[in-house]
Amino acid sequence: MFFIVFLSYIKISLSYSMRTNVEQNRNNEMYVTISAKVACNNLNK
């Protein structure tokens, strides 16, 4: 389950880094990481 979330995280951060500048990308990555952790926690319950 975590592997699937991790793959989509990579996909999202790659597409963001192509479209946005570094600072915005950093914020997006933090948001995606937090979302992925929450999703994993919900799946593990």
N, CA, C and O atoms as CSV, one atom per row, in Angstrom:
chain,resi,resn,atom,element,x,y,z
A,1,MET,N,N,0.830,-1.201,0.000
A,1,MET,CA,C,0.000,0.000,0.000
A,1,MET,C,C,0.874,1.263,0.000
A,1,MET,O,O,0.634,2.193,-0.771
A,2,PHE,N,N,1.879,1.283,0.867
A,2,PHE,CA,C,2.741,2.470,0.939
A,2,PHE,C,C,3.456,2.705,-0.382
A,2,PHE,O,O,3.664,3.848,-0.788
A,3,PHE,N,N,3.836,1.606,-1.062
A,3,PHE,CA,C,4.574,1.715,-2.320
A,3,PHE,C,C,3.745,2.450,-3.370
A,3,PHE,O,O,4.275,3.266,-4.124
A,4,ILE,N,N,2.450,2.163,-3.417
A,4,ILE,CA,C,1.560,2.822,-4.382
A,4,ILE,C,C,1.499,4.320,-4.102
A,4,ILE,O,O,1.587,5.137,-5.018
A,5,VAL,N,N,1.349,4.669,-2.827
A,5,VAL,CA,C,1.298,6.087,-2.450
A,5,VAL,C,C,2.613,6.768,-2.796
A,5,VAL,O,O,2.624,7.905,-3.269
A,6,PHE,N,N,3.725,6.069,-2.560
A,6,PHE,CA,C,5.046,6.637,-2.828
A,6,PHE,C,C,5.233,6.902,-4.319
A,6,PHE,O,O,5.795,7.928,-4.703
A,7,LEU,N,N,4.761,5.974,-5.164
A,7,LEU,CA,C,4.871,6.157,-6.611
A,7,LEU,C,C,4.084,7.373,-7.072
A,7,LEU,O,O,4.573,8.156,-7.886
A,8,SER,N,N,2.876,7.537,-6.562
A,8,SER,CA,C,2.085,8.697,-6.971
A,8,SER,C,C,2.709,9.984,-6.437
A,8,SER,O,O,2.614,11.032,-7.076
A,9,TYR,N,N,3.350,9.909,-5.262
A,9,TYR,CA,C,4.067,11.071,-4.721
A,9,TYR,C,C,5.187,11.492,-5.669
A,9,TYR,O,O,5.364,12.680,-5.940
A,10,ILE,N,N,5.946,10.511,-6.174
A,10,ILE,CA,C,7.028,10.809,-7.116
A,10,ILE,C,C,6.462,11.439,-8.388
A,10,ILE,O,O,6.997,12.425,-8.896
A,11,LYS,N,N,5.379,10.860,-8.894
A,11,LYS,CA,C,4.759,11.370,-10.118
A,11,LYS,C,C,4.320,12.821,-9.942
A,11,LYS,O,O,4.564,13.663,-10.807
A,12,ILE,N,N,3.669,13.105,-8.814
A,12,ILE,CA,C,3.159,14.455,-8.552
A,12,ILE,C,C,4.311,15.442,-8.395
A,12,ILE,O,O,4.268,16.537,-8.954
A,13,SER,N,N,5.336,15.064,-7.642
A,13,SER,CA,C,6.432,16.007,-7.418
A,13,SER,C,C,7.211,16.254,-8.707
A,13,SER,O,O,7.726,17.354,-8.912
A,14,LEU,N,N,7.305,15.247,-9.582
A,14,LEU,CA,C,7.964,15.454,-10.872
A,14,LEU,C,C,7.178,16.436,-11.731
A,14,LEU,O,O,7.754,17.347,-12.325
A,15,SER,N,N,5.873,16.251,-11.797
A,15,SER,CA,C,5.063,17.144,-12.632
A,15,SER,C,C,5.076,18.565,-12.068
A,15,SER,O,O,5.067,19.537,-12.823
A,16,TYR,N,N,5.096,18.681,-10.732
A,16,TYR,CA,C,5.164,20.013,-10.126
A,16,TYR,C,C,6.498,20.688,-10.436
A,16,TYR,O,O,6.525,21.876,-10.759
A,17,SER,N,N,7.593,19.957,-10.343
A,17,SER,CA,C,8.901,20.581,-10.544
A,17,SER,C,C,9.079,21.027,-11.987
A,17,SER,O,O,9.860,21.938,-12.262
A,18,MET,N,N,8.361,20.394,-12.914
A,18,MET,CA,C,8.428,20.846,-14.302
A,18,MET,C,C,7.637,22.136,-14.500
A,18,MET,O,O,7.992,22.961,-15.343
A,19,ARG,N,N,6.569,22.312,-13.727
A,19,ARG,CA,C,5.664,23.440,-13.972
A,19,ARG,C,C,5.934,24.653,-13.085
A,19,ARG,O,O,5.702,25.786,-13.505
A,20,THR,N,N,6.421,24.430,-11.867
A,20,THR,CA,C,6.518,25.534,-10.910
A,20,THR,C,C,7.966,25.801,-10.527
A,20,THR,O,O,8.859,25.009,-10.827
A,21,ASN,N,N,8.186,26.936,-9.855
A,21,ASN,CA,C,9.539,27.261,-9.404
A,21,ASN,C,C,9.898,26.471,-8.143
A,21,ASN,O,O,9.064,25.762,-7.578
A,22,VAL,N,N,11.149,26.607,-7.718
A,22,VAL,CA,C,11.676,25.755,-6.650
A,22,VAL,C,C,10.933,25.960,-5.331
A,22,VAL,O,O,10.587,24.990,-4.657
A,23,GLU,N,N,10.692,27.194,-4.969
A,23,GLU,CA,C,10.063,27.473,-3.674
A,23,GLU,C,C,8.656,26.909,-3.618
A,23,GLU,O,O,8.275,26.285,-2.627
A,24,GLN,N,N,7.877,27.123,-4.677
A,24,GLN,CA,C,6.521,26.587,-4.735
A,24,GLN,C,C,6.557,25.064,-4.713
A,24,GLN,O,O,5.734,24.421,-4.060
A,25,ASN,N,N,7.517,24.496,-5.432
A,25,ASN,CA,C,7.639,23.042,-5.493
A,25,ASN,C,C,7.912,22.461,-4.117
A,25,ASN,O,O,7.392,21.400,-3.770
A,26,ARG,N,N,8.728,23.155,-3.331
A,26,ARG,CA,C,9.060,22.681,-1.988
A,26,ARG,C,C,7.793,22.615,-1.131
A,26,ARG,O,O,7.584,21.650,-0.396
A,27,ASN,N,N,6.960,23.639,-1.230
A,27,ASN,CA,C,5.706,23.653,-0.478
A,27,ASN,C,C,4.795,22.518,-0.919
A,27,ASN,O,O,4.182,21.852,-0.084
A,28,ASN,N,N,4.703,22.294,-2.224
A,28,ASN,CA,C,3.849,21.239,-2.751
A,28,ASN,C,C,4.335,19.871,-2.280
A,28,ASN,O,O,3.528,19.012,-1.924
A,29,GLU,N,N,5.650,19.669,-2.278
A,29,GLU,CA,C,6.195,18.385,-1.847
A,29,GLU,C,C,5.869,18.123,-0.385
A,29,GLU,O,O,5.530,17.000,-0.011
A,30,MET,N,N,5.970,19.164,0.444
A,30,MET,CA,C,5.639,19.005,1.863
A,30,MET,C,C,4.172,18.630,2.017
A,30,MET,O,O,3.826,17.760,2.816
A,31,TYR,N,N,3.321,19.284,1.257
A,31,TYR,CA,C,1.883,19.001,1.331
A,31,TYR,C,C,1.591,17.571,0.891
A,31,TYR,O,O,0.813,16.864,1.530
A,32,VAL,N,N,2.219,17.154,-0.200
A,32,VAL,CA,C,1.992,15.797,-0.720
A,32,VAL,C,C,2.511,14.761,0.267
A,32,VAL,O,O,1.878,13.726,0.475
A,33,THR,N,N,3.668,15.039,0.879
A,33,THR,CA,C,4.233,14.100,1.848
A,33,THR,C,C,3.297,13.926,3.031
A,33,THR,O,O,3.065,12.806,3.486
A,34,ILE,N,N,2.759,15.036,3.530
A,34,ILE,CA,C,1.828,14.971,4.661
A,34,ILE,C,C,0.576,14.199,4.257
A,34,ILE,O,O,0.085,13.367,5.019
A,35,SER,N,N,0.061,14.473,3.059
A,35,SER,CA,C,-1.136,13.776,2.576
A,35,SER,C,C,-0.872,12.282,2.456
A,35,SER,O,O,-1.723,11.463,2.805
A,36,ALA,N,N,0.318,11.928,1.958
A,36,ALA,CA,C,0.667,10.518,1.796
A,36,ALA,C,C,0.749,9.827,3.154
A,36,ALA,O,O,0.294,8.693,3.304
A,37,LYS,N,N,1.330,10.509,4.143
A,37,LYS,CA,C,1.429,9.923,5.486
A,37,LYS,C,C,0.045,9.696,6.074
A,37,LYS,O,O,-0.222,8.653,6.672
A,38,VAL,N,N,-0.832,10.674,5.903
A,38,VAL,CA,C,-2.199,10.544,6.418
A,38,VAL,C,C,-2.912,9.391,5.727
A,38,VAL,O,O,-3.603,8.603,6.373
A,39,ALA,N,N,-2.741,9.294,4.407
A,39,ALA,CA,C,-3.378,8.215,3.647
A,39,ALA,C,C,-2.865,6.858,4.118
A,39,ALA,O,O,-3.645,5.920,4.281
A,40,CYS,N,N,-1.562,6.753,4.336
A,40,CYS,CA,C,-0.985,5.489,4.808
A,40,CYS,C,C,-1.527,5.127,6.183
A,40,CYS,O,O,-1.857,3.969,6.439
A,41,ASN,N,N,-1.619,6.111,7.063
A,41,ASN,CA,C,-2.141,5.854,8.405
A,41,ASN,C,C,-3.573,5.352,8.336
A,41,ASN,O,O,-3.949,4.444,9.078
A,42,ASN,N,N,-4.378,5.937,7.448
A,42,ASN,CA,C,-5.769,5.519,7.311
A,42,ASN,C,C,-5.859,4.106,6.747
A,42,ASN,O,O,-6.723,3.328,7.153
A,43,LEU,N,N,-4.965,3.772,5.807
A,43,LEU,CA,C,-4.992,2.443,5.195
A,43,LEU,C,C,-4.561,1.373,6.192
A,43,LEU,O,O,-5.054,0.246,6.162
A,44,ASN,N,N,-3.634,1.741,7.078
A,44,ASN,CA,C,-3.106,0.758,8.027
A,44,ASN,C,C,-4.083,0.435,9.143
A,44,ASN,O,O,-3.945,-0.596,9.802
A,45,LYS,N,N,-5.075,1.301,9.369
A,45,LYS,CA,C,-6.018,1.085,10.475
A,45,LYS,C,C,-6.972,-0.061,10.168
A,45,LYS,O,O,-7.833,-0.384,10.986
